[in-house]
Amino acid sequence: MDNRRSYIFVFFLLAALGVTGPALFVLLVDPYQIYHKSFIQPAMFSVNERYQSAGLINSYLDESYDAIIIGSSLSENFNTEQVSRVTGWKKTMRLTVNASTSEMPQEHLLVLQKALATGHIKHVLWEIHPKYIWVKDDQLDQVSEKFPEYLYNESVFDDYHYLFNDDVVKLSIKNILGQLDTLCENGCNYEWSHQWLDNFEALNQWMLREKLNEKNNGFHRFSRSAKLKAYDTKIRKNKADLDVNEILEKSRFYHSSFITERVERLIANNPDTHFNLYIPPIPSFFYAEKKNGNLIATMGLYRQIAKVGSKHKNVSFYAFNNLFQITNNVAFYKDEHHYHSDVNDYIVKRMSLDLDRVSPENFDQYALVFLSNLKTLEVQFFDKVDLNKLEPEIDKRVIGAGDNITDAEKKDWQQ
Amino acid sequence: MLFNSLFFIFVFLPLSLVGFFLIGSRGHHRVATAWLVACSLFFYGWWNPAYLGLILVSMLFNYAMGVQLSMRAFSLLKKKLLLAFAVSSNLALLGYYKYANFFVDNLNLFLDTGFTLEKIILPLAISFFTFQQIAYVVDAYKGETREYNFLHYCLFVTFFPQLIAGPIVHHREMMPQFAKDETYRFNARSFVFGITIFSIGLFKKVVLADDIAGYVNPVFSLAEQLTPISTVDAWVATLGYSLQLYFDFSGYADMAIGIGLMFGVLLPNNFNSPFLSININDFWRRWHITLGRFFREYLYIPLGGSRKGFLVTQLNIFIVMLLSGLWHGAGWTFVFWGVLHGLAMVINGVWRQFRVSACRHDLTQSTFVGRLLSILITFVFVVLAFVYFRAETITGANHILARLFSETIWSEIQAVYSSGYNNALSRIAFLMAIVFLIPNVARIYVAKCRLSDPSMIHAIFSSLLFACSLYVLLYKANVIHEFLYFNF
């Protein structure tokens, strides 16, 4: 009988060790630094921001930080040191979520909520991507399958998704062996999301990669691409149908529950934090190829946010999509969304000067200028663009209507 | 509920075991039986509670028939009529749920009619519990078994280790075990064997079968669309599916036996290294043993068996195999698979007859090489026939089989050789080594489980297999794969 008892004891003991051992190993190594900073190997950070941001908030977002940047891959090129210097904030952490999904707004919100819960954040730079119109009223809390929601809630009971996870076990083994795939520039034979870097400040600053390949980078290719020509054809066709008055009028009736139920509530619940919401300078042709219905929703969304801004003292709302020197010039873009990192620097400077602010009072004027530009837009092609000499190019390439850069701004820009 | 689900392993099985022994060890055998029936019905209803009514009505009907057939002093004619009514009612139920759509579709196809019938969802395990109950009423008619307690009858049909995909048990081999006092007391030796065999079965299913399925399924999907596939992929699909089915089904059979032993109940063996069969008859004595037994006892022998001459015997065998194919699924691929096996058995019968009568061979004697050749021929036939078993259409199966010996075979083999490694082929080689070199669970454990305790090395070995399986279930918890035989 004792033999059988020993048998049962050994069986279940070994099985329990076999099952919990890998999870304990993950807890110890913790490649995404969810529970603690890396102490076995030098800290490495994953470009997979959906996971890594949770680790950054838990293990690195301490009282030395007072600001965060929330947004998509468009916000990845913000230089956090430069942002802090220009804005006067103490220290800024970038918590972007790239590889956007249709649930990107909800994911931004969860990352932001988690960061705010630390109690250190006084300033938020929050990109309001046009895709925010995609959030349906019955999907306010939905996130994509890629997003590890369990790392962003308060419950520890669902952390088993992280601890009991084959991928994380494998990463932990690689981590402890010092074999995590480091960031590669060209010719990687592994997936982008598997790359790791030893400096989270530079994490996902994709512009660094583009600069390394200056002669044939994304900007160079895009300005010559068939895709852009297709945009041009579409835009020519769409311009005739674009009805500025209809868009302006109908946008007044747009309502996003996500903005009222989630964004505004979060702002109201954090009165000591200042939220700098901004519309990124996505190229004009991105908007120009949209149908009227889409533009009505987009302008309706922006209008709604402008109202939120006027209701809450802790909100400033900036629209950088009327900077036509930039948005009408394909030379600044490597595709239909992503702009040069100099543009990131530039809009931060404008924000610090409190330019481009939009409120309910000036919204119609802003929208009229924006839509009128789309109505007269011509996609321009440039044979060669020297992105390192961006600044002098700006003045030469003013296309369409737009606000003029003041002397003070120019001076600031040239610094 | 699946044996390979975490809920089953961590919640359902422990609770049902603890409840059964807590109640049973205090002498409340009827309550313990009721507990086990309740657990089994919960287990069945987990899939779709709506079909609980169906299995309950089926049990009530067959129990009533069984009682009538075994109690009343009816005339032989009346008993025969009652039996015919009972059996045909069961077949009608099975026919409606399993074959009605198939029948109507083919009627419309061949007679150009326009009958419409909504898609009927096949209730889980209906083929198994219907056959088990047909066997019961026939045995009751013969006076070989009787049951006057409905609760016991329910346990016989629903006992969850064997409910979903067999083994198809006889009332007379199950219920005497539940009549013993010792069954209701925790038996450490039986439990030890139970967890060991269960762990091996779980490993076979979760780690081996589901893994190779990842290489097999895409090729069959492409074949159905008649997309060109390489010869290597065709071989991967052909061999891989046979191995997947082997480990899936033998894994299930092991788990069923293991769970049975945890309850102190020995279920009949359903699987005995079928790929080591020396001929197709031998294969059917080793693959799904209890189904073969059912067909032999309740179809082949009533048809006349081997008592009516060589030709009728071969015809009977062919009919049994044809119906066996149809039992596995309502589709022409299954029918064709049954026909292939029927023909193979007839050919084997003729060959054996020829060897005995014309060559005066002693069939009990064979050389090592002869046996090896027999095993190889049987294996190749079974594997090729399984392509029809797996494919959704005969065209899809033909598409794969046609690629097995294509003109590119040598260049593809050279490419595989020069690349040095092929994930799918190396897995297939590993699985084949297990199939052909390692003795099966029945030989290692089941035969010994009433005689001696397994050594500590088995505890270490089986707990590692258990941990590996749980690792896959817990750490790679994306999809839990159903057992293939659940579809039949």
Boltz contact constraints between the chains, C-beta under 6 A:
constraints:
  - contact:
      token1: [A, 3]
      token2: [B, 453]
      max_distance: 6.0
  - contact:
      token1: [A, 4]
      token2: [B, 188]
      max_distance: 6.0
  - contact:
      token1: [A, 4]
      token2: [B, 189]
      max_distance: 6.0
  - contact:
      token1: [A, 4]
      token2: [B, 192]
      max_distance: 6.0
  - contact:
      token1: [A, 4]
      token2: [B, 453]
      max_distance: 6.0
  - contact:
      token1: [A, 7]
      token2: [B, 192]
      max_distance: 6.0
  - contact:
      token1: [A, 7]
      token2: [B, 459]
      max_distance: 6.0
  - contact:
      token1: [A, 10]
      token2: [B, 459]
      max_distance: 6.0
  - contact:
      token1: [A, 11]
      token2: [B, 195]
      max_distance: 6.0
  - contact:
      token1: [A, 11]
      token2: [B, 459]
      max_distance: 6.0
  - contact:
      token1: [A, 11]
      token2: [B, 463]
      max_distance: 6.0
  - contact:
      token1: [A, 14]
      token2: [B, 463]
      max_distance: 6.0
  - contact:
      token1: [A, 15]
      token2: [B, 463]
      max_distance: 6.0
  - contact:
      token1: [A, 15]
      token2: [B, 466]
      max_distance: 6.0
  - contact:
      token1: [A, 15]
      token2: [B, 467]
      max_distance: 6.0
  - contact:
      token1: [A, 18]
      token2: [B, 467]
      max_distance: 6.0
  - contact:
      token1: [A, 19]
      token2: [B, 467]
      max_distance: 6.0
  - contact:
      token1: [A, 19]
      token2: [B, 470]
      max_distance: 6.0
  - contact:
      token1: [A, 164]
      token2: [B, 474]
      max_distance: 6.0
  - contact:
      token1: [A, 164]
      token2: [B, 475]
      max_distance: 6.0
  - contact:
      token1: [A, 165]
      token2: [B, 475]
      max_distance: 6.0
  - contact:
      token1: [A, 166]
      token2: [B, 475]
      max_distance: 6.0
  - contact:
      token1: [A, 166]
      token2: [B, 476]
      max_distance: 6.0
